Amino acid sequence: MEGSMIDLSKYRFQSAKEDLETAQLLMKDGRFKASVNRSYYAIFHGLRSVTALAEFDSSKHSGVIAFLTEPM
């Protein structure tokens, strides 16, 4: 199970990197609204890569936010 969570985290981090690269290209092309959208998803996928290591998953933004803001 542990290896699969690491693989999932790596996959999600790769998605985050791809979204960030796309955001940069869109920004250079002057497509700012689309760039902000891809930047947001880069952050979301990056956070999901971290939460996968804690064996937590949520496909909803509110679930990830709730998990990360819970008191320890």
CHARMM-style PDB file with segment names, atoms N, HN, CA, C and O in Angstrom:
ATOM      1  N   MET     1       0.827  -1.204   0.000  1.00  0.00      PROA
ATOM      2  CA  MET     1       0.000   0.000   0.000  1.00  0.00      PROA
ATOM      3  C   MET     1       0.863   1.257   0.000  1.00  0.00      PROA
ATOM      4  O   MET     1       0.553   2.227  -0.691  1.00  0.00      PROA
ATOM      5  N   GLU     2       1.942   1.238   0.772  1.00  0.00      PROA
ATOM      6  HN  GLU     2       2.194   0.449   1.333  1.00  0.00      PROA
ATOM      7  CA  GLU     2       2.788   2.417   0.891  1.00  0.00      PROA
ATOM      8  C   GLU     2       3.343   2.846  -0.466  1.00  0.00      PROA
ATOM      9  O   GLU     2       3.319   4.029  -0.806  1.00  0.00      PROA
ATOM     10  N   GLY     3       3.839   1.884  -1.237  1.00  0.00      PROA
ATOM     11  HN  GLY     3       3.859   0.923  -0.961  1.00  0.00      PROA
ATOM     12  CA  GLY     3       4.385   2.205  -2.552  1.00  0.00      PROA
ATOM     13  C   GLY     3       3.349   2.821  -3.467  1.00  0.00      PROA
ATOM     14  O   GLY     3       3.654   3.726  -4.244  1.00  0.00      PROA
ATOM     15  N   SER     4       2.127   2.332  -3.376  1.00  0.00      PROA
ATOM     16  HN  SER     4       1.879   1.597  -2.745  1.00  0.00      PROA
ATOM     17  CA  SER     4       1.086   2.856  -4.243  1.00  0.00      PROA
ATOM     18  C   SER     4       0.739   4.300  -3.887  1.00  0.00      PROA
ATOM     19  O   SER     4       0.411   5.089  -4.774  1.00  0.00      PROA
ATOM     20  N   MET     5       0.804   4.652  -2.619  1.00  0.00      PROA
ATOM     21  HN  MET     5       1.069   4.011  -1.899  1.00  0.00      PROA
ATOM     22  CA  MET     5       0.541   6.040  -2.221  1.00  0.00      PROA
ATOM     23  C   MET     5       1.663   6.963  -2.706  1.00  0.00      PROA
ATOM     24  O   MET     5       1.414   8.105  -3.094  1.00  0.00      PROA
ATOM     25  N   ILE     6       2.870   6.470  -2.681  1.00  0.00      PROA
ATOM     26  HN  ILE     6       3.072   5.542  -2.366  1.00  0.00      PROA
ATOM     27  CA  ILE     6       3.990   7.260  -3.194  1.00  0.00      PROA
ATOM     28  C   ILE     6       3.837   7.434  -4.705  1.00  0.00      PROA
ATOM     29  O   ILE     6       4.068   8.521  -5.234  1.00  0.00      PROA
ATOM     30  N   ASP     7       3.451   6.370  -5.394  1.00  0.00      PROA
ATOM     31  HN  ASP     7       3.263   5.487  -4.964  1.00  0.00      PROA
ATOM     32  CA  ASP     7       3.226   6.469  -6.835  1.00  0.00      PROA
ATOM     33  C   ASP     7       2.100   7.450  -7.153  1.00  0.00      PROA
ATOM     34  O   ASP     7       2.205   8.241  -8.091  1.00  0.00      PROA
ATOM     35  N   LEU     8       1.032   7.396  -6.375  1.00  0.00      PROA
ATOM     36  HN  LEU     8       0.946   6.754  -5.614  1.00  0.00      PROA
ATOM     37  CA  LEU     8      -0.083   8.323  -6.566  1.00  0.00      PROA
ATOM     38  C   LEU     8       0.375   9.760  -6.344  1.00  0.00      PROA
ATOM     39  O   LEU     8       0.013  10.658  -7.104  1.00  0.00      PROA
ATOM     40  N   SER     9       1.163   9.970  -5.312  1.00  0.00      PROA
ATOM     41  HN  SER     9       1.457   9.240  -4.695  1.00  0.00      PROA
ATOM     42  CA  SER     9       1.684  11.305  -5.022  1.00  0.00      PROA
ATOM     43  C   SER     9       2.547  11.814  -6.176  1.00  0.00      PROA
ATOM     44  O   SER     9       2.429  12.971  -6.581  1.00  0.00      PROA
ATOM     45  N   LYS    10       3.400  10.961  -6.697  1.00  0.00      PROA
ATOM     46  HN  LYS    10       3.496  10.021  -6.368  1.00  0.00      PROA
ATOM     47  CA  LYS    10       4.258  11.356  -7.818  1.00  0.00      PROA
ATOM     48  C   LYS    10       3.431  11.695  -9.053  1.00  0.00      PROA
ATOM     49  O   LYS    10       3.718  12.665  -9.754  1.00  0.00      PROA
ATOM     50  N   TYR    11       2.411  10.898  -9.315  1.00  0.00      PROA
ATOM     51  HN  TYR    11       2.178  10.109  -8.746  1.00  0.00      PROA
ATOM     52  CA  TYR    11       1.534  11.144 -10.460  1.00  0.00      PROA
ATOM     53  C   TYR    11       0.844  12.501 -10.329  1.00  0.00      PROA
ATOM     54  O   TYR    11       0.779  13.272 -11.286  1.00  0.00      PROA
ATOM     55  N   ARG    12       0.334  12.777  -9.135  1.00  0.00      PROA
ATOM     56  HN  ARG    12       0.387  12.151  -8.358  1.00  0.00      PROA
ATOM     57  CA  ARG    12      -0.355  14.059  -8.911  1.00  0.00      PROA
ATOM     58  C   ARG    12       0.599  15.233  -8.981  1.00  0.00      PROA
ATOM     59  O   ARG    12       0.236  16.303  -9.471  1.00  0.00      PROA
ATOM     60  N   PHE    13       1.813  15.042  -8.495  1.00  0.00      PROA
ATOM     61  HN  PHE    13       2.108  14.174  -8.097  1.00  0.00      PROA
ATOM     62  CA  PHE    13       2.802  16.117  -8.566  1.00  0.00      PROA
ATOM     63  C   PHE    13       3.168  16.395 -10.020  1.00  0.00      PROA
ATOM     64  O   PHE    13       3.367  17.548 -10.403  1.00  0.00      PROA
ATOM     65  N   GLN    14       3.258  15.339 -10.828  1.00  0.00      PROA
ATOM     66  HN  GLN    14       3.097  14.403 -10.517  1.00  0.00      PROA
ATOM     67  CA  GLN    14       3.527  15.523 -12.258  1.00  0.00      PROA
ATOM     68  C   GLN    14       2.394  16.300 -12.918  1.00  0.00      PROA
ATOM     69  O   GLN    14       2.639  17.161 -13.763  1.00  0.00      PROA
ATOM     70  N   SER    15       1.155  15.999 -12.534  1.00  0.00      PROA
ATOM     71  HN  SER    15       0.956  15.300 -11.847  1.00  0.00      PROA
ATOM     72  CA  SER    15       0.004  16.754 -13.056  1.00  0.00      PROA
ATOM     73  C   SER    15       0.105  18.219 -12.671  1.00  0.00      PROA
ATOM     74  O   SER    15      -0.195  19.100 -13.477  1.00  0.00      PROA
ATOM     75  N   ALA    16       0.528  18.480 -11.440  1.00  0.00      PROA
ATOM     76  HN  ALA    16       0.771  17.764 -10.786  1.00  0.00      PROA
ATOM     77  CA  ALA    16       0.690  19.859 -10.979  1.00  0.00      PROA
ATOM     78  C   ALA    16       1.743  20.584 -11.809  1.00  0.00      PROA
ATOM     79  O   ALA    16       1.547  21.735 -12.199  1.00  0.00      PROA
ATOM     80  N   LYS    17       2.858  19.914 -12.079  1.00  0.00      PROA
ATOM     81  HN  LYS    17       3.017  18.979 -11.762  1.00  0.00      PROA
ATOM     82  CA  LYS    17       3.917  20.529 -12.880  1.00  0.00      PROA
ATOM     83  C   LYS    17       3.435  20.829 -14.294  1.00  0.00      PROA
ATOM     84  O   LYS    17       3.742  21.887 -14.845  1.00  0.00      PROA
ATOM     85  N   GLU    18       2.690  19.912 -14.876  1.00  0.00      PROA
ATOM     86  HN  GLU    18       2.441  19.053 -14.429  1.00  0.00      PROA
ATOM     87  CA  GLU    18       2.167  20.135 -16.227  1.00  0.00      PROA
ATOM     88  C   GLU    18       1.191  21.310 -16.255  1.00  0.00      PROA
ATOM     89  O   GLU    18       1.223  22.123 -17.178  1.00  0.00      PROA
ATOM     90  N   ASP    19       0.324  21.398 -15.245  1.00  0.00      PROA
ATOM     91  HN  ASP    19       0.298  20.737 -14.495  1.00  0.00      PROA
ATOM     92  CA  ASP    19      -0.613  22.522 -15.175  1.00  0.00      PROA
ATOM     93  C   ASP    19       0.139  23.840 -15.019  1.00  0.00      PROA
ATOM     94  O   ASP    19      -0.246  24.846 -15.616  1.00  0.00      PROA
ATOM     95  N   LEU    20       1.192  23.843 -14.233  1.00  0.00      PROA
ATOM     96  HN  LEU    20       1.505  23.026 -13.748  1.00  0.00      PROA
ATOM     97  CA  LEU    20       1.980  25.061 -14.040  1.00  0.00      PROA
ATOM     98  C   LEU    20       2.671  25.474 -15.348  1.00  0.00      PROA
ATOM     99  O   LEU    20       2.698  26.657 -15.687  1.00  0.00      PROA
ATOM    100  N   GLU    21       3.223  24.512 -16.071  1.00  0.00      PROA
ATOM    101  HN  GLU    21       3.201  23.551 -15.796  1.00  0.00      PROA
ATOM    102  CA  GLU    21       3.846  24.818 -17.359  1.00  0.00      PROA
ATOM    103  C   GLU    21       2.825  25.398 -18.344  1.00  0.00      PROA
ATOM    104  O   GLU    21       3.114  26.344 -19.076  1.00  0.00      PROA
ATOM    105  N   THR    22       1.623  24.807 -18.343  1.00  0.00      PROA
ATOM    106  HN  THR    22       1.388  24.039 -17.748  1.00  0.00      PROA
ATOM    107  CA  THR    22       0.565  25.318 -19.205  1.00  0.00      PROA
ATOM    108  C   THR    22       0.183  26.738 -18.802  1.00  0.00      PROA
ATOM    109  O   THR    22      -0.031  27.595 -19.659  1.00  0.00      PROA
ATOM    110  N   ALA    23       0.099  26.983 -17.502  1.00  0.00      PROA
ATOM    111  HN  ALA    23       0.273  26.286 -16.805  1.00  0.00      PROA
ATOM    112  CA  ALA    23      -0.237  28.319 -17.008  1.00  0.00      PROA
ATOM    113  C   ALA    23       0.797  29.349 -17.468  1.00  0.00      PROA
ATOM    114  O   ALA    23       0.444  30.469 -17.838  1.00  0.00      PROA
ATOM    115  N   GLN    24       2.056  28.968 -17.443  1.00  0.00      PROA
ATOM    116  HN  GLN    24       2.343  28.058 -17.143  1.00  0.00      PROA
ATOM    117  CA  GLN    24       3.108  29.888 -17.869  1.00  0.00      PROA
ATOM    118  C   GLN    24       2.993  30.202 -19.361  1.00  0.00      PROA
ATOM    119  O   GLN    24       3.167  31.349 -19.772  1.00  0.00      PROA
ATOM    120  N   LEU    25       2.700  29.189 -20.162  1.00  0.00      PROA
ATOM    121  HN  LEU    25       2.558  28.257 -19.828  1.00  0.00      PROA
ATOM    122  CA  LEU    25       2.532  29.410 -21.599  1.00  0.00      PROA
ATOM    123  C   LEU    25       1.328  30.310 -21.871  1.00  0.00      PROA
ATOM    124  O   LEU    25       1.398  31.211 -22.707  1.00  0.00      PROA
ATOM    125  N   LEU    26       0.236  30.067 -21.170  1.00  0.00      PROA
ATOM    126  HN  LEU    26       0.180  29.335 -20.491  1.00  0.00      PROA
ATOM    127  CA  LEU    26      -0.954  30.890 -21.350  1.00  0.00      PROA
ATOM    128  C   LEU    26      -0.693  32.337 -20.951  1.00  0.00      PROA
ATOM    129  O   LEU    26      -1.168  33.263 -21.608  1.00  0.00      PROA
ATOM    130  N   MET    27       0.060  32.527 -19.878  1.00  0.00      PROA
ATOM    131  HN  MET    27       0.446  31.775 -19.344  1.00  0.00      PROA
ATOM    132  CA  MET    27       0.371  33.878 -19.419  1.00  0.00      PROA
ATOM    133  C   MET    27       1.212  34.615 -20.469  1.00  0.00      PROA
ATOM    134  O   MET    27       0.965  35.787 -20.756  1.00  0.00      PROA
ATOM    135  N   LYS    28       2.197  33.928 -21.034  1.00  0.00      PROA
ATOM    136  HN  LYS    28       2.397  32.977 -20.801  1.00  0.00      PROA
ATOM    137  CA  LYS    28       3.039  34.549 -22.064  1.00  0.00      PROA
ATOM    138  C   LYS    28       2.222  34.921 -23.299  1.00  0.00      PROA
ATOM    139  O   LYS    28       2.557  35.860 -24.021  1.00  0.00      PROA
ATOM    140  N   ASP    29       1.143  34.168 -23.529  1.00  0.00      PROA
ATOM    141  HN  ASP    29       0.871  33.405 -22.942  1.00  0.00      PROA
ATOM    142  CA  ASP    29       0.274  34.416 -24.679  1.00  0.00      PROA
ATOM    143  C   ASP    29      -0.794  35.471 -24.370  1.00  0.00      PROA
ATOM    144  O   ASP    29      -1.616  35.799 -25.225  1.00  0.00      PROA
ATOM    145  N   GLY    30      -0.774  36.000 -23.137  1.00  0.00      PROA
ATOM    146  HN  GLY    30      -0.106  35.734 -22.442  1.00  0.00      PROA
ATOM    147  CA  GLY    30      -1.737  37.031 -22.765  1.00  0.00      PROA
ATOM    148  C   GLY    30      -3.106  36.493 -22.381  1.00  0.00      PROA
ATOM    149  O   GLY    30      -4.059  37.263 -22.255  1.00  0.00      PROA
ATOM    150  N   ARG    31      -3.214  35.216 -22.197  1.00  0.00      PROA
ATOM    151  HN  ARG    31      -2.440  34.591 -22.299  1.00  0.00      PROA
ATOM    152  CA  ARG    31      -4.495  34.601 -21.829  1.00  0.00      PROA
ATOM    153  C   ARG    31      -4.525  34.442 -20.301  1.00  0.00      PROA
ATOM    154  O   ARG    31      -4.374  33.342 -19.769  1.00  0.00      PROA
ATOM    155  N   PHE    32      -4.722  35.559 -19.626  1.00  0.00      PROA
ATOM    156  HN  PHE    32      -4.845  36.452 -20.059  1.00  0.00      PROA
ATOM    157  CA  PHE    32      -4.559  35.628 -18.178  1.00  0.00      PROA
ATOM    158  C   PHE    32      -5.614  34.849 -17.404  1.00  0.00      PROA
ATOM    159  O   PHE    32      -5.287  34.189 -16.418  1.00  0.00      PROA
ATOM    160  N   LYS    33      -6.867  34.913 -17.826  1.00  0.00      PROA
ATOM    161  HN  LYS    33      -7.133  35.449 -18.627  1.00  0.00      PROA
ATOM    162  CA  LYS    33      -7.917  34.177 -17.120  1.00  0.00      PROA
ATOM    163  C   LYS    33      -7.647  32.669 -17.170  1.00  0.00      PROA
ATOM    164  O   LYS    33      -7.765  31.987 -16.152  1.00  0.00      PROA
ATOM    165  N   ALA    34      -7.293  32.157 -18.322  1.00  0.00      PROA
ATOM    166  HN  ALA    34      -7.197  32.711 -19.149  1.00  0.00      PROA
ATOM    167  CA  ALA    34      -6.984  30.737 -18.463  1.00  0.00      PROA
ATOM    168  C   ALA    34      -5.719  30.376 -17.675  1.00  0.00      PROA
ATOM    169  O   ALA    34      -5.619  29.280 -17.124  1.00  0.00      PROA
ATOM    170  N   SER    35      -4.757  31.301 -17.625  1.00  0.00      PROA
ATOM    171  HN  SER    35      -4.838  32.192 -18.072  1.00  0.00      PROA
ATOM    172  CA  SER    35      -3.536  31.081 -16.873  1.00  0.00      PROA
ATOM    173  C   SER    35      -3.818  30.962 -15.374  1.00  0.00      PROA
ATOM    174  O   SER    35      -3.251  30.106 -14.694  1.00  0.00      PROA
ATOM    175  N   VAL    36      -4.685  31.814 -14.875  1.00  0.00      PROA
ATOM    176  HN  VAL    36      -5.146  32.509 -15.428  1.00  0.00      PROA
ATOM    177  CA  VAL    36      -5.058  31.756 -13.458  1.00  0.00      PROA
ATOM    178  C   VAL    36      -5.758  30.427 -13.153  1.00  0.00      PROA
ATOM    179  O   VAL    36      -5.523  29.815 -12.111  1.00  0.00      PROA
ATOM    180  N   ASN    37      -6.612  29.995 -14.071  1.00  0.00      PROA
ATOM    181  HN  ASN    37      -6.803  30.492 -14.917  1.00  0.00      PROA
ATOM    182  CA  ASN    37      -7.307  28.720 -13.890  1.00  0.00      PROA
ATOM    183  C   ASN    37      -6.313  27.568 -13.789  1.00  0.00      PROA
ATOM    184  O   ASN    37      -6.418  26.742 -12.882  1.00  0.00      PROA
ATOM    185  N   ARG    38      -5.358  27.502 -14.700  1.00  0.00      PROA
ATOM    186  HN  ARG    38      -5.273  28.173 -15.437  1.00  0.00      PROA
ATOM    187  CA  ARG    38      -4.357  26.415 -14.680  1.00  0.00      PROA
ATOM    188  C   ARG    38      -3.465  26.528 -13.459  1.00  0.00      PROA
ATOM    189  O   ARG    38      -3.044  25.511 -12.908  1.00  0.00      PROA
ATOM    190  N   SER    39      -3.167  27.749 -13.024  1.00  0.00      PROA
ATOM    191  HN  SER    39      -3.509  28.575 -13.472  1.00  0.00      PROA
ATOM    192  CA  SER    39      -2.361  27.944 -11.815  1.00  0.00      PROA
ATOM    193  C   SER    39      -3.092  27.400 -10.598  1.00  0.00      PROA
ATOM    194  O   SER    39      -2.494  26.740  -9.748  1.00  0.00      PROA
ATOM    195  N   TYR    40      -4.376  27.675 -10.519  1.00  0.00      PROA
ATOM    196  HN  TYR    40      -4.862  28.211 -11.210  1.00  0.00      PROA
ATOM    197  CA  TYR    40      -5.194  27.174  -9.412  1.00  0.00      PROA
ATOM    198  C   TYR    40      -5.159  25.653  -9.372  1.00  0.00      PROA
ATOM    199  O   TYR    40      -4.984  25.055  -8.310  1.00  0.00      PROA
ATOM    200  N   TYR    41      -5.328  25.029 -10.543  1.00  0.00      PROA
ATOM    201  HN  TYR    41      -5.471  25.515 -11.405  1.00  0.00      PROA
ATOM    202  CA  TYR    41      -5.312  23.569 -10.581  1.00  0.00      PROA
ATOM    203  C   TYR    41      -3.922  23.009 -10.312  1.00  0.00      PROA
ATOM    204  O   TYR    41      -3.803  21.905  -9.780  1.00  0.00      PROA
ATOM    205  N   ALA    42      -2.883  23.730 -10.659  1.00  0.00      PROA
ATOM    206  HN  ALA    42      -2.980  24.627 -11.091  1.00  0.00      PROA
ATOM    207  CA  ALA    42      -1.523  23.295 -10.316  1.00  0.00      PROA
ATOM    208  C   ALA    42      -1.379  23.225  -8.798  1.00  0.00      PROA
ATOM    209  O   ALA    42      -0.807  22.274  -8.265  1.00  0.00      PROA
ATOM    210  N   ILE    43      -1.896  24.230  -8.111  1.00  0.00      PROA
ATOM    211  HN  ILE    43      -2.360  25.003  -8.543  1.00  0.00      PROA
ATOM    212  CA  ILE    43      -1.845  24.241  -6.646  1.00  0.00      PROA
ATOM    213  C   ILE    43      -2.684  23.104  -6.085  1.00  0.00      PROA
ATOM    214  O   ILE    43      -2.250  22.402  -5.172  1.00  0.00      PROA
ATOM    215  N   PHE    44      -3.889  22.917  -6.629  1.00  0.00      PROA
ATOM    216  HN  PHE    44      -4.241  23.488  -7.371  1.00  0.00      PROA
ATOM    217  CA  PHE    44      -4.780  21.860  -6.155  1.00  0.00      PROA
ATOM    218  C   PHE    44      -4.136  20.481  -6.309  1.00  0.00      PROA
ATOM    219  O   PHE    44      -4.148  19.679  -5.376  1.00  0.00      PROA
ATOM    220  N   HSD    45      -3.578  20.211  -7.483  1.00  0.00      PROA
ATOM    221  HN  HSD    45      -3.568  20.863  -8.241  1.00  0.00      PROA
ATOM    222  CA  HSD    45      -2.942  18.904  -7.689  1.00  0.00      PROA
ATOM    223  C   HSD    45      -1.686  18.752  -6.837  1.00  0.00      PROA
ATOM    224  O   HSD    45      -1.380  17.653  -6.375  1.00  0.00      PROA
ATOM    225  N   GLY    46      -0.969  19.829  -6.630  1.00  0.00      PROA
ATOM    226  HN  GLY    46      -1.218  20.722  -7.005  1.00  0.00      PROA
ATOM    227  CA  GLY    46       0.190  19.782  -5.741  1.00  0.00      PROA
ATOM    228  C   GLY    46      -0.202  19.435  -4.314  1.00  0.00      PROA
ATOM    229  O   GLY    46       0.452  18.624  -3.659  1.00  0.00      PROA
ATOM    230  N   LEU    47      -1.269  20.052  -3.842  1.00  0.00      PROA
ATOM    231  HN  LEU    47      -1.801  20.710  -4.374  1.00  0.00      PROA
ATOM    232  CA  LEU    47      -1.747  19.738  -2.484  1.00  0.00      PROA
ATOM    233  C   LEU    47      -2.270  18.314  -2.393  1.00  0.00      PROA
ATOM    234  O   LEU    47      -2.077  17.645  -1.377  1.00  0.00      PROA
ATOM    235  N   ARG    48      -2.929  17.847  -3.444  1.00  0.00      PROA
ATOM    236  HN  ARG    48      -3.086  18.390  -4.268  1.00  0.00      PROA
ATOM    237  CA  ARG    48      -3.402  16.456  -3.441  1.00  0.00      PROA
ATOM    238  C   ARG    48      -2.237  15.476  -3.456  1.00  0.00      PROA
ATOM    239  O   ARG    48      -2.364  14.366  -2.938  1.00  0.00      PROA
ATOM    240  N   SER    49      -1.106  15.860  -4.038  1.00  0.00      PROA
ATOM    241  HN  SER    49      -1.002  16.762  -4.459  1.00  0.00      PROA
ATOM    242  CA  SER    49       0.061  14.980  -4.010  1.00  0.00      PROA
ATOM    243  C   SER    49       0.594  14.855  -2.583  1.00  0.00      PROA
ATOM    244  O   SER    49       1.074  13.794  -2.184  1.00  0.00      PROA
ATOM    245  N   VAL    50       0.505  15.933  -1.828  1.00  0.00      PROA
ATOM    246  HN  VAL    50       0.115  16.794  -2.153  1.00  0.00      PROA
ATOM    247  CA  VAL    50       0.938  15.905  -0.430  1.00  0.00      PROA
ATOM    248  C   VAL    50      -0.045  15.113   0.431  1.00  0.00      PROA
ATOM    249  O   VAL    50       0.367  14.306   1.265  1.00  0.00      PROA
ATOM    250  N   THR    51      -1.335  15.342   0.231  1.00  0.00      PROA
ATOM    251  HN  THR    51      -1.670  15.997  -0.446  1.00  0.00      PROA
ATOM    252  CA  THR    51      -2.322  14.632   1.053  1.00  0.00      PROA
ATOM    253  C   THR    51      -2.334  13.131   0.762  1.00  0.00      PROA
ATOM    254  O   THR    51      -2.710  12.340   1.628  1.00  0.00      PROA
ATOM    255  N   ALA    52      -1.934  12.733  -0.432  1.00  0.00      PROA
ATOM    256  HN  ALA    52      -1.629  13.376  -1.136  1.00  0.00      PROA
ATOM    257  CA  ALA    52      -1.841  11.299  -0.741  1.00  0.00      PROA
ATOM    258  C   ALA    52      -0.816  10.622   0.170  1.00  0.00      PROA
ATOM    259  O   ALA    52      -1.001   9.471   0.564  1.00  0.00      PROA
ATOM    260  N   LEU    53       0.248  11.325   0.500  1.00  0.00      PROA
ATOM    261  HN  LEU    53       0.398  12.261   0.180  1.00  0.00      PROA
ATOM    262  CA  LEU    53       1.262  10.766   1.401  1.00  0.00      PROA
ATOM    263  C   LEU    53       0.725  10.574   2.813  1.00  0.00      PROA
ATOM    264  O   LEU    53       1.228   9.743   3.569  1.00  0.00      PROA
ATOM    265  N   ALA    54      -0.302  11.351   3.163  1.00  0.00      PROA
ATOM    266  HN  ALA    54      -0.710  12.026   2.548  1.00  0.00      PROA
ATOM    267  CA  ALA    54      -0.962  11.198   4.466  1.00  0.00      PROA
ATOM    268  C   ALA    54      -2.137  10.222   4.363  1.00  0.00      PROA
ATOM    269  O   ALA    54      -2.934  10.086   5.291  1.00  0.00      PROA
ATOM    270  N   GLU    55      -2.223   9.548   3.214  1.00  0.00      PROA
ATOM    271  HN  GLU    55      -1.575   9.659   2.461  1.00  0.00      PROA
ATOM    272  CA  GLU    55      -3.293   8.587   2.928  1.00  0.00      PROA
ATOM    273  C   GLU    55      -4.676   9.211   3.026  1.00  0.00      PROA
ATOM    274  O   GLU    55      -5.628   8.586   3.492  1.00  0.00      PROA
ATOM    275  N   PHE    56      -4.762  10.450   2.576  1.00  0.00      PROA
ATOM    276  HN  PHE    56      -3.988  10.958   2.197  1.00  0.00      PROA
ATOM    277  CA  PHE    56      -6.036  11.158   2.503  1.00  0.00      PROA
ATOM    278  C   PHE    56      -6.311  11.480   1.047  1.00  0.00      PROA
ATOM    279  O   PHE    56      -5.403  11.835   0.296  1.00  0.00      PROA
ATOM    280  N   ASP    57      -7.571  11.354   0.656  1.00  0.00      PROA
ATOM    281  HN  ASP    57      -8.309  11.066   1.267  1.00  0.00      PROA
ATOM    282  CA  ASP    57      -7.932  11.713  -0.703  1.00  0.00      PROA
ATOM    283  C   ASP    57      -9.292  12.377  -0.727  1.00  0.00      PROA
ATOM    284  O   ASP    57     -10.210  11.977  -0.010  1.00  0.00      PROA
ATOM    285  N   SER    58      -9.407  13.379  -1.546  1.00  0.00      PROA
ATOM    286  HN  SER    58      -8.661  13.703  -2.128  1.00  0.00      PROA
ATOM    287  CA  SER    58     -10.668  14.049  -1.801  1.00  0.00      PROA
ATOM    288  C   SER    58     -10.586  14.645  -3.190  1.00  0.00      PROA
ATOM    289  O   SER    58      -9.604  15.302  -3.537  1.00  0.00      PROA
ATOM    290  N   SER    59     -11.610  14.417  -3.975  1.00  0.00      PROA
ATOM    291  HN  SER    59     -12.408  13.884  -3.693  1.00  0.00      PROA
ATOM    292  CA  SER    59     -11.630  15.010  -5.310  1.00  0.00      PROA
ATOM    293  C   SER    59     -12.193  16.423  -5.283  1.00  0.00      PROA
ATOM    294  O   SER    59     -12.188  17.127  -6.292  1.00  0.00      PROA
ATOM    295  N   LYS    60     -12.678  16.826  -4.115  1.00  0.00      PROA
ATOM    296  HN  LYS    60     -12.682  16.254  -3.294  1.00  0.00      PROA
ATOM    297  CA  LYS    60     -13.267  18.150  -3.974  1.00  0.00      PROA
ATOM    298  C   LYS    60     -12.275  19.105  -3.301  1.00  0.00      PROA
ATOM    299  O   LYS    60     -11.539  18.733  -2.387  1.00  0.00      PROA
ATOM    300  N   HSD    61     -12.285  20.312  -3.774  1.00  0.00      PROA
ATOM    301  HN  HSD    61     -12.883  20.614  -4.516  1.00  0.00      PROA
ATOM    302  CA  HSD    61     -11.395  21.339  -3.227  1.00  0.00      PROA
ATOM    303  C   HSD    61     -11.688  21.569  -1.753  1.00  0.00      PROA
ATOM    304  O   HSD    61     -10.768  21.737  -0.953  1.00  0.00      PROA
ATOM    305  N   SER    62     -12.969  21.579  -1.390  1.00  0.00      PROA
ATOM    306  HN  SER    62     -13.717  21.443  -2.040  1.00  0.00      PROA
ATOM    307  CA  SER    62     -13.347  21.820   0.003  1.00  0.00      PROA
ATOM    308  C   SER    62     -12.820  20.720   0.924  1.00  0.00      PROA
ATOM    309  O   SER    62     -12.474  20.992   2.074  1.00  0.00      PROA
ATOM    310  N   GLY    63     -12.756  19.483   0.432  1.00  0.00      PROA
ATOM    311  HN  GLY    63     -13.037  19.262  -0.502  1.00  0.00      PROA
ATOM    312  CA  GLY    63     -12.231  18.387   1.240  1.00  0.00      PROA
ATOM    313  C   GLY    63     -10.750  18.545   1.520  1.00  0.00      PROA
ATOM    314  O   GLY    63     -10.293  18.292   2.635  1.00  0.00      PROA
ATOM    315  N   VAL    64     -10.002  18.961   0.513  1.00  0.00      PROA
ATOM    316  HN  VAL    64     -10.373  19.166  -0.392  1.00  0.00      PROA
ATOM    317  CA  VAL    64      -8.561  19.179   0.686  1.00  0.00      PROA
ATOM    318  C   VAL    64      -8.323  20.338   1.651  1.00  0.00      PROA
ATOM    319  O   VAL    64      -7.467  20.251   2.531  1.00  0.00      PROA
ATOM    320  N   ILE    65      -9.073  21.413   1.487  1.00  0.00      PROA
ATOM    321  HN  ILE    65      -9.769  21.484   0.772  1.00  0.00      PROA
ATOM    322  CA  ILE    65      -8.928  22.570   2.368  1.00  0.00      PROA
ATOM    323  C   ILE    65      -9.253  22.187   3.805  1.00  0.00      PROA
ATOM    324  O   ILE    65      -8.522  22.555   4.725  1.00  0.00      PROA
ATOM    325  N   ALA    66     -10.339  21.455   4.005  1.00  0.00      PROA
ATOM    326  HN  ALA    66     -10.932  21.156   3.258  1.00  0.00      PROA
ATOM    327  CA  ALA    66     -10.720  21.027   5.355  1.00  0.00      PROA
ATOM    328  C   ALA    66      -9.641  20.157   5.981  1.00  0.00      PROA
ATOM    329  O   ALA    66      -9.312  20.317   7.157  1.00  0.00      PROA
ATOM    330  N   PHE    67      -9.092  19.239   5.197  1.00  0.00      PROA
ATOM    331  HN  PHE    67      -9.359  19.109   4.243  1.00  0.00      PROA
ATOM    332  CA  PHE    67      -8.030  18.353   5.718  1.00  0.00      PROA
ATOM    333  C   PHE    67      -6.811  19.155   6.146  1.00  0.00      PROA
ATOM    334  O   PHE    67      -6.228  18.892   7.198  1.00  0.00      PROA
ATOM    335  N   LEU    68      -6.428  20.127   5.337  1.00  0.00      PROA
ATOM    336  HN  LEU    68      -6.902  20.340   4.483  1.00  0.00      PROA
ATOM    337  CA  LEU    68      -5.212  20.900   5.614  1.00  0.00      PROA
ATOM    338  C   LEU    68      -5.398  21.935   6.717  1.00  0.00      PROA
ATOM    339  O   LEU    68      -4.415  22.400   7.293  1.00  0.00      PROA
ATOM    340  N   THR    69      -6.623  22.298   7.015  1.00  0.00      PROA
ATOM    341  HN  THR    69      -7.421  21.920   6.547  1.00  0.00      PROA
ATOM    342  CA  THR    69      -6.840  23.316   8.048  1.00  0.00      PROA
ATOM    343  C   THR    69      -7.321  22.717   9.363  1.00  0.00      PROA
ATOM    344  O   THR    69      -7.609  23.455  10.306  1.00  0.00      PROA
ATOM    345  N   GLU    70      -7.413  21.386   9.442  1.00  0.00      PROA
ATOM    346  HN  GLU    70      -7.179  20.787   8.676  1.00  0.00      PROA
ATOM    347  CA  GLU    70      -7.796  20.744  10.701  1.00  0.00      PROA
ATOM    348  C   GLU    70      -6.715  20.982  11.740  1.00  0.00      PROA
ATOM    349  O   GLU    70      -5.527  20.942  11.419  1.00  0.00      PROA
ATOM    350  N   PRO    71      -7.113  21.229  12.982  1.00  0.00      PROA
ATOM    351  CA  PRO    71      -6.114  21.321  14.041  1.00  0.00      PROA
ATOM    352  C   PRO    71      -5.444  19.969  14.235  1.00  0.00      PROA
ATOM    353  O   PRO    71      -6.092  18.928  14.121  1.00  0.00      PROA
ATOM    354  N   MET    72      -4.168  19.983  14.522  1.00  0.00      PROA
ATOM    355  HN  MET    72      -3.641  20.828  14.614  1.00  0.00      PROA
ATOM    356  CA  MET    72      -3.438  18.723  14.695  1.00  0.00      PROA
ATOM    357  C   MET    72      -3.635  18.166  16.071  1.00  0.00      PROA
ATOM    358  OT1 MET    72      -3.094  17.109  16.392  1.00  0.00      PROA
TER     359      MET     72
END
